[in-house]
C-alpha cells in the first residue's frame, strides 16, 4: 500500500477527524474499494511450482474419486468384502484378483489352495497366512447377496 494514495483517498472524507480508529476505517475502506493495484511478481520457478502443485492436487482428487467409484462398485458386487477381508483393497494382489475377471461364483468355487497360491504369487510372498486371506475372501463372496442379472451386467 502506498501511504500517499491512502492520504489522497482520505481527502474524500473531509468531515472526519484524524484518529487511529478513523485511519483504520479509511485504510479498510480504501482496500474495500479495490483501488490499490498490487502486482504479484511471478518468477519462472514460482510459476513452475504453482503448475506442479495444481497438477498434483488435481491428480490426487481424481485418484480419490476413482477409488471411491471402484469401492462403490465393489460394494454392489460383493457387499461384505470390505468388512470381511483384512487386507488392502488397493494392494497389488487384490487388484490383480479383481482384474483377472473372476466371477463371484468362480471365486467361491475355486479351491482354497489355488486361490492362496494366486494371492501369494501376485502379492510377491508378502502374505503371512495366504490361506487365511483366501478363506476370508471366499467367506465374503459366499455371504454377499447376489445382484439381479441386469444390474450385474451394468456393473461389470
Secondary structure, DSSP 8 states (H G I E B T S, - for coil): --HHHHHHHHTT-TTS---HHHHHHHHHHHHHHT---------HHHHHHHHHHHHHHHHHHHHHHHHHHHHHHHHHH-TTHHHH--S-TTSHHHHHHHHTT--HHHHHHS-HHHHHHHHHHHTTT--S-HHHHHHHHHHHHHHS----HHHHHHH-
